[in-house]
Amino acid sequence: MYIYRSDNQLEIPITLSSFKGTVEEIVLVDSGATENFINQETIKKLKLGTKKPESPVGLRNINRTFNKSRQITHYLNLLVS
């Protein structure tokens, strides 16, 4: 296992599994995040179902610029253990 560390980030390789598939990913550990996020490609690979919020949620980066995705348009409930 290779863990990448720099002054401001920590990345760890993990295996995500569901009853529909398994995928290898590199995760960015953010101990200050207020929510947990998963990218759309991983959702597709694992064939996870998503839901739409009542209205889209604006998405900004840590430096307050808009994220290239601009909005969160779907979400899912995911048990991580």
FITIDO-298998 format. One record per residue: y, z, x of N, C-alpha, C in turn; residue in three letters. Coordinates in steps of 0.2 Angstrom, whole numbers, padded with zeros to 4 digits, always signed. Layout:
! residues N
YZXYZXYZXALA ...
//
This chain:
! residues 81
-0006+0000+0004+0000+0000+0000+0006+0000+0004MET +0011-0004+0003+0017-0005+0007+0023-0002+0002TYR +0026+0003+0004+0032+0005+0000+0038+0004+0004ILE +0043+0000+0001+0049-0002+0004+0054+0003+0002TYR +0058+0005+0008+0063+0010+0007+0069+0008+0010ARG +0075+0009+0007+0081+0008+0011+0086+0013+0008SER +0092+0013+0010+0096+0019+0009+0097+0020+0001ASP +0097+0014-0003+0098+0015-0010+0093+0012-0014ASN +0087+0011-0012+0081+0009-0017+0074+0010-0014GLN +0070+0011-0018+0063+0012-0017+0058+0008-0021LEU +0054+0003-0018+0050-0001-0022+0043+0000-0020GLU +0039+0001-0025+0032+0002-0025+0027-0003-0028ILE +0022-0005-0025+0017-0010-0029+0013-0006-0034PRO +0012-0008-0040+0008-0005-0045+0003-0010-0048ILE -0002-0008-0052-0006-0012-0056-0004-0009-0063THR -0002-0014-0068-0001-0013-0075-0007-0015-0079LEU -0010-0011-0083-0016-0014-0087-0015-0012-0094SER -0017-0017-0098-0018-0016-0105-0025-0019-0108SER -0026-0018-0114-0033-0020-0116-0033-0028-0116PHE -0027-0031-0115-0027-0038-0115-0026-0041-0108LYS -0025-0037-0103-0025-0040-0096-0022-0035-0091GLY -0022-0037-0085-0020-0033-0079-0015-0038-0075THR -0010-0035-0072-0005-0038-0068-0003-0034-0062VAL -0002-0037-0057+0001-0033-0051+0009-0034-0051GLU +0012-0029-0050+0020-0029-0050+0022-0025-0044GLU +0029-0026-0042+0032-0022-0038+0038-0018-0042ILE +0038-0012-0042+0043-0008-0047+0048-0005-0042VAL +0054-0005-0045+0060-0002-0042+0060+0005-0045LEU +0060+0010-0041+0060+0017-0043+0068+0019-0043VAL +0070+0021-0049+0077+0023-0050+0077+0030-0054ASP +0078+0035-0050+0078+0042-0052+0084+0043-0056SER +0089+0039-0056+0095+0041-0060+0095+0036-0067GLY +0090+0032-0068+0090+0028-0074+0090+0032-0081ALA +0093+0030-0086+0093+0034-0092+0088+0031-0097THR +0085+0025-0095+0080+0022-0099+0075+0018-0094GLU +0069+0016-0097+0064+0013-0093+0064+0005-0095ASN +0064+0001-0090+0064-0006-0092+0058-0010-0089PHE +0056-0015-0093+0050-0020-0091+0053-0027-0092ILE +0051-0031-0087+0054-0038-0088+0050-0042-0092ASN +0052-0048-0095+0049-0052-0100+0043-0055-0097GLN +0043-0057-0091+0037-0060-0088+0031-0055-0088GLU +0032-0049-0087+0026-0044-0087+0024-0043-0094THR +0029-0043-0099+0027-0042-0106+0022-0048-0108ILE +0024-0054-0106+0020-0060-0107+0013-0060-0104LYS +0013-0058-0098+0007-0058-0094+0002-0053-0097LYS +0004-0047-0100+0000-0042-0103-0001-0043-0110LEU +0003-0048-0113+0002-0049-0120+0004-0043-0124LYS +0010-0040-0123+0012-0034-0126+0016-0036-0132LEU +0016-0033-0138+0020-0034-0143+0027-0031-0143GLY +0032-0034-0145+0039-0031-0145+0042-0031-0152THR +0047-0027-0152+0051-0026-0159+0058-0028-0157LYS +0062-0030-0162+0069-0031-0162+0073-0025-0164LYS +0078-0023-0160+0082-0018-0162+0087-0020-0168PRO +0090-0016-0172+0094-0018-0177+0100-0022-0175GLU +0102-0021-0169+0107-0026-0166+0106-0026-0158SER +0108-0031-0155+0107-0031-0148+0111-0026-0144PRO +0108-0024-0139+0111-0019-0135+0114-0022-0128VAL +0121-0021-0127+0124-0024-0121+0120-0021-0114GLY +0120-0025-0109+0116-0022-0103+0120-0024-0097LEU +0122-0018-0094+0126-0019-0088+0122-0016-0082ARG +0124-0019-0076+0121-0016-0069+0125-0010-0067ASN +0122-0007-0062+0125-0001-0059+0132-0001-0058ILE +0134-0007-0055+0141-0008-0054+0146-0010-0059ASN +0143-0009-0066+0147-0011-0072+0147-0018-0074ARG +0145-0023-0069+0145-0030-0071+0139-0031-0076THR +0140-0037-0080+0135-0038-0085+0129-0041-0081PHE +0123-0038-0084+0117-0041-0081+0116-0048-0083ASN +0112-0052-0079+0111-0059-0081+0108-0060-0088LYS +0104-0055-0090+0101-0056-0097+0106-0054-0102SER +0112-0051-0101+0117-0049-0105+0116-0044-0110ARG +0110-0045-0114+0108-0040-0119+0101-0039-0119GLN +0099-0033-0122+0092-0031-0124+0091-0033-0131ILE +0087-0038-0132+0086-0041-0139+0079-0039-0141THR +0075-0036-0137+0068-0034-0139+0066-0027-0136HIS +0062-0023-0138+0059-0017-0135+0052-0016-0137TYR +0049-0012-0133+0042-0010-0135+0041-0002-0133LEU +0036+0001-0136+0034+0008-0135+0028+0007-0130ASN +0029+0010-0124+0024+0009-0119+0022+0016-0116LEU +0016+0018-0117+0013+0024-0114+0012+0023-0107LEU +0015+0026-0102+0014+0026-0095+0010+0032-0093VAL +0004+0032-0090+0001+0038-0088-0002+0037-0081SER 
//
